[in-house]
Amino acid sequence: KNANTTTMLLLEALETGRLRSIPESKGQHLLFYKAWLTGRFSLAGARYMVVVRSPLSRALSSFLFKFDFFQSTAMRRYGRSFEVSPEGFRDFLLWLKDGALSRDLHWDLQVHSLALPVEVFTDIVHTERYEAEMRAFLGRTRLGPSAATAAIDFKELRRLGTPHATKSQDRRDDFFTPETRRLVNEIYAKDFEAFGYTPE
């Protein structure tokens, strides 16, 4: 996933033995699209993992992040803002449906922000089951069920990796209506299908 800070911090901790904060860690990671061609060929036998999120939580989180946390810059960047309410969330989704979906990676389809085609990925980690699925993924790599993977404090990892968490998973009942669920199911149909989520 683009900018999955929690996972970047986890992989760095496994490599260095240190669990660092975002400012300390930022800029230290090799990005796939910046690797030399020879470096990409060296990954021929690698496993490819992607971290994904429920489209319902992701749509609400991007709405809260951009139009609640950073409301002062929303008008300048997007030409409009939305009331932070169920009605405002509905208007936001209608705006996405009307052509704004691709204007920001925070709310665009996740299948559009992958480094590789979705069928290349050997493992999918769902944010809602992050610790269990990430531990299972690591167990399938050469690391196996090692002391290093067992020692990872996932609670601390989450705290360091999500300093601007919107808690959208816990706020869904406050914002979603049958209409907005239907809109998310429609707008994000490709993500639901690609990553094994069930429309609600």
N, C-alpha and C positions, 0 to 999 in steps of 0.2 A: 504494500500500500504506500502511496506517496506520503512521505512525512509521518510515518508511524513511529513517533519518537520513542514510545515504550519499547518497541522491538529493537530499534537501533541501540538503545541503552543496554538492553539484554544481551545482544550479540557482542557488544563491546565488553561487557562484564565477563562474558565467557572467555573472551580472547585475552583480556588483561588481568582479570581477577579483581577489578575495581568497578564499583557501581557509582557512576558520577552523575552530577546534575546536568541539565541541558546546556547551560552556558559553558561548562567545562568541556563537554563532549562535542559541541557543535562544530561542524566543519572537519571532523576527524575521520569521516567515513568515506570509503570508496563507493561512488555511485556507478551503477551498471552502465549507464549511458555515457559515462566519462572514461570508462576503462578502454585501454588499447585493445585492438582486435585480437592480439595474441592472448591477452588476459581473458577475453571472452571464450576463446577456444579452450582454455585451460579449465573452464567450467563445464565441459561437455558431459562429465559424469556426475554432475552435482544434482542435488534435489533443489527444486524451485518452490518456495513457499510464499504465499500471499496472505496478508491479514485483511479481512473484510469486516464490514459492519452492517447490521440490519438496516435496510433502506428507511424504515420507519424512524428509527432512532437517529440515523444520519441526517435525514431531511430536517427533523426538528432541531438537532444540534447545530447544523449550519445556519438555520434561521436565528436561533438564539445567539450564536457566536457573532454573527455579522450585524444583527439588528437590535441586539440588547447590549452585549459587551462593547461593541464598537459602533454604536448608533451614530455617534458624531461624525464618523467618516463615511457612513453608508450612502448618504445623499450625494456626496462628492464623487464617490467611486461608481455608484450604480444609477445615479440619477433619480433615485427615489428611496423611501424608507417605509417601514411597516410598523404598525402598532404591535407591541408584544402582547398578544392576546389570541384566543382561538380564531377570531375573525381576521386578525392580521396574518396569522399563519395560513389561513385559507387563501387570502389574497396573495401571499407569497407563492404558494403552490400554483395558483392560477397564472401568476407572472412567469414562473418556470415553464409551465405548459405552453405559454404563449410565445416562447422563444428565448427565455433567459437562462435555460438550463446549462448551457455551455459557457456562461460568463464567469464562472468561478469553480475551481476544482473542489472547493469545500462541499458543493452541492451537485456537481456534475455526476453523471453515471460513473460508478467505480470501474466498470469495464473500459472506460475511456482513459483511466489514469494508471493503467498497468504498464510496466516496462516491457512486457512480452504478451503475446496472445494468451487468453485465459486457458486454453487447452494445454499449454506448455507447463503449467504449474502442477507439480506432483502433490502438493499439500495445500489445503486451505484451512486457515485458522480463523475462526469466527470470534469476534471481539467478545461476544456474550459468553463464550466458553474459553476465554483466552488461556488461563493457566493450564487447564487440563489438556487442551489441544496443542498448546505450545510444548508442554512437557512430552506429549506423545510424539510430536514432530521431532524434537531433539533426540528422543530415544531411537528414532529411525535413522539418524545420522551417525557418523563415526564417533560422535561424542558418546552416544548411548546413554544409559542411565548412570552417568558418572557422578562423582562427588561434586564436581563443579556445577552440574545442572541441578542436583538435589539441593545445593546450598543457596540457590537464588531465592531471595525474599520477594515474592511477587507483589505483596502489599506495598512494600517500599518502592518497588519498580513502578507500580501504577502511580504512586504519589509523585515521583520524580518526573514521570513521563507525561502527566496530564495536569500541568499547572493551571490551565485555563478550562478545565472540564466544565461543561454546561449541565451535567447531570440529567441529560435528556431522557435517559432510560427511566428515571424516577419521575419525570414530569410529563410523560406521555398522556396520562389520563387528564391532565389539566388543559391540554391543547387539542387532542385528537377528537374528532367527531366522525360519524359514518361517512360524511362527505370528504373529509380530508384523508381518511384512510383509503377511500376509493381513488382519490387523486394520486396519492403516493403509489398505490398498487399499479396505476396506469402509467405514471411518469417513469417509474423505476422498474418496469416489467423485466427488462434485460438483466438487471442486477439480481432480482429475485430468482430468475431462472439460472443464471450463471453460477451463483454461489449457494444454491440449495436452500434459500429462504422461502417460507410459505407466506403468500399474501394473506393479510388479515382483513 
